[in-house]
Every structure is written in structure tokens, then in C-alpha cells.
Amino acid sequence: FRTLPTARPDPVADPVAEVLNVLPPNLRSLVASLPPAVLGQLEEIRLRQERPLALGLVQGDAFLSPAGCLVGNPEQAYRVTAPDMERALQLVTGSSLYALEEELRNGFITLPGGHRVGLAGRAVIEGGKVRTLKYIGSLNIRISREVPGLATPLLPYLVDRLQRTVYHTLIFSPPRCGKTTLLRDLIRQISNGVPELDLPGQRVAIVDERSEIAGCFRGIPQLDVGVRTDVLDGCPKALGMMMLLRSLSPDVIGTDEIGSEEDARAIGEAVNAGVRIVATAHASAAVELQRRASLRGLLQGGAFERIIFLGRSRGVGSL
């Protein structure tokens, strides 16, 4: 395993304004009053009914006071009320909560712009599976940011110039370290082509099980994943990879958070079919990858030729 640092250019635009629209007016004004430097570091807005209003920032979590100030003490924070939650749900769902049964079953709703709202509440179980959620008491609004050029420092290591394609690549990290953002920009550049590395544009197909890579809204990618990229949104990874192999003849398949035995078998099938794989996985260290039987088999079998580890020691996306 070789670990490589990545550059983190400034985002080309601030996406916070897009998610402010799904907050009730009183909470919207509190968040909007934060300094631009804080808003630029905002990753999550967490609403929990009758509990403190929490923000997830690059440097850690904090609470927001009724005066719109960051505080560390939850007792000083604004407490989210039942009307706040009701209004936020109306805004997130367009006042059509039960028209989004499939999204509720999956526990998240994708917003225009590719942002995602996670939900928690009372699960309604039917036939051993979650049919929907009710009495929703928690919303986690995750802000999706594109960072064009994030993958550029790594591309010389990932492009097979002899074959004019990319190496099979696995990106791994703990949560909230930027691996999906890196994967997205890597896919974008592979799809568009990188002339300076003699890489022509590749046909890329994404299996985006949780709508995080392309951020599809009603089937349309909200985030830039390249001009030659097709997205299979909301489909289980293993099933999706087989569908893409049969129907879209991709050069490269990209997917997020692999880990199951089914995922491993599907990746093996794709590799044997000559399709390049670019994927991510959750792990805090290389030894954790080796402990997972499905990933261990892929690694020992040489399915991945390049492995990248991301951490947070110098901020998101560093070692």
C-alpha cells in the first residue's frame, strides 16, 4: 500500500444557499448569519426535535445559539421545535412526504443540487423490510460540494499510459474524509479525458446506490461527473454493475462504499470482462481492509492495482 497526499482546491461555488431553502425561515436566518469563513466549512446541518441545533464543520461539530453564534455547550444552543421540524419536512419534501415512499424507505431524500437529507424516526416494518418512516424526529442535511481538480495530483499515478486507460483503483478512508468527492472528480476527469497524460475520454458508468456520487435529482446528475458518464441511480451496487456490463459497455465502472461478498463477485466479473474499476471503501487503515473477507479476496487476487488512503490529519482529504 502506498499512501498519497491530495490537494484540496477551493470549491468553485458556495452551495450553502441551495440548502438554506429547505430550512424554516427562522433557522435559515440563523445559519445565514454565520461568517462566510464558517459557511465555507459547513458540511452538515442537523435538526433533532426538542434538541440542540447542530452543525457539522470541517474542524468538528458545534451548536448554533439563538443569536446565530457557534457555541460548544449544547445548553446554550437553539432547541429545534416541533413546528421547526414540521416546516422543514414540508420544505424538504415539497409538502408531499408520502409521495416519497421509496426515498423514505431508503432513509434519505436527494435535493436539487445533489445535496442529501438523511431522516430518522419510527420505522414501519412490513415483511421484514422497512416500508416507510413516520414520526420523523431527525434530519441531517448534508451539503454536497464539488472540488474540480481534486484528483489532478493523483492522476499521474492512476493513468496507465501504455494502455491509455486507468488502473483499477480503490480509495479508502474513515467517514467524512472526502473519498466520494475525490471519486467524483476522478470520474469526471476520466470521462472527459486527460490529454496531457495521453488519456482519451472513457465511457464511464456509475452505480450510485445512495445518490452521493452524481447527486441525481429525478434521474438527472446534479454534479459534474463528465460528458461520457452514465449513472444508474439508487440501485444496489452488485446488481447495478451486472446491469451496466450487459447494457452500456462501459470502459470504466465507478461505485462507492464496496464491502459485501456480492460487491466483490460483481467486481471480479467486471475485471474479467476487461472493465476498469474505480471504487471506494470504508476503513481507517490498510489492516482493516485485510480483515474484511470480501475485500481481502479482491486485494489478494490483485483486483486493485492502485490503492489510495485519505485521512484528516491536515484537514479533509489529507493523510
Rosetta blueprint (number, residue, H / E / L):
1 F L
2 R L
3 T L
4 L L
5 P L
6 T L
7 A L
8 R L
9 P L
10 D L
11 P L
12 V L
13 A L
14 D L
15 P L
16 V H
17 A H
18 E H
19 V H
20 L H
21 N L
22 V L
23 L L
24 P L
25 P H
26 N H
27 L H
28 R H
29 S H
30 L H
31 V H
32 A H
33 S L
34 L L
35 P L
36 P H
37 A H
38 V H
39 L H
40 G L
41 Q L
42 L E
43 E E
44 E E
45 I E
46 R E
47 L E
48 R E
49 Q L
50 E L
51 R L
52 P E
53 L L
54 A E
55 L E
56 G E
57 L E
58 V L
59 Q L
60 G E
61 D E
62 A E
63 F E
64 L E
65 S L
66 P L
67 A L
68 G L
69 C L
70 L E
71 V E
72 G L
73 N L
74 P H
75 E H
76 Q H
77 A L
78 Y L
79 R E
80 V L
81 T L
82 A H
83 P H
84 D H
85 M H
86 E H
87 R H
88 A H
89 L H
90 Q H
91 L H
92 V H
93 T H
94 G L
95 S L
96 S L
97 L H
98 Y H
99 A H
100 L L
101 E H
102 E H
103 E H
104 L H
105 R H
106 N H
107 G L
108 F E
109 I E
110 T E
111 L L
112 P L
113 G L
114 G L
115 H L
116 R E
117 V E
118 G E
119 L E
120 A E
121 G E
122 R E
123 A E
124 V E
125 I E
126 E E
127 G L
128 G L
129 K E
130 V E
131 R E
132 T E
133 L E
134 K E
135 Y E
136 I E
137 G E
138 S E
139 L E
140 N E
141 I E
142 R E
143 I L
144 S L
145 R L
146 E L
147 V L
148 P L
149 G L
150 L L
151 A L
152 T H
153 P H
154 L H
155 L H
156 P H
157 Y H
158 L H
159 V E
160 D E
161 R L
162 L L
163 Q L
164 R L
165 T E
166 V E
167 Y L
168 H L
169 T E
170 L E
171 I E
172 F E
173 S E
174 P L
175 P L
176 R L
177 C L
178 G L
179 K H
180 T H
181 T H
182 L H
183 L H
184 R H
185 D H
186 L H
187 I H
188 R H
189 Q H
190 I H
191 S H
192 N H
193 G L
194 V E
195 P H
196 E H
197 L H
198 D L
199 L E
200 P L
201 G L
202 Q L
203 R L
204 V E
205 A E
206 I E
207 V E
208 D E
209 E L
210 R L
211 S L
212 E L
213 I L
214 A L
215 G L
216 C L
217 F E
218 R L
219 G L
220 I E
221 P L
222 Q L
223 L L
224 D L
225 V L
226 G L
227 V L
228 R L
229 T E
230 D E
231 V E
232 L E
233 D E
234 G L
235 C L
236 P L
237 K H
238 A H
239 L H
240 G H
241 M H
242 M H
243 M H
244 L H
245 L H
246 R H
247 S H
248 L L
249 S L
250 P L
251 D L
252 V E
253 I E
254 G E
255 T E
256 D L
257 E L
258 I L
259 G L
260 S L
261 E H
262 E H
263 D H
264 A H
265 R H
266 A H
267 I H
268 G H
269 E H
270 A H
271 V H
272 N H
273 A L
274 G L
275 V L
276 R E
277 I E
278 V E
279 A E
280 T E
281 A E
282 H E
283 A L
284 S L
285 A L
286 A H
287 V H
288 E H
289 L H
290 Q H
291 R H
292 R L
293 A H
294 S H
295 L H
296 R H
297 G H
298 L H
299 L H
300 Q H
301 G L
302 G L
303 A L
304 F L
305 E L
306 R E
307 I E
308 I E
309 F E
310 L L
311 G E
312 R L
313 S L
314 R L
315 G L
316 V L
317 G L
318 S E
319 L L
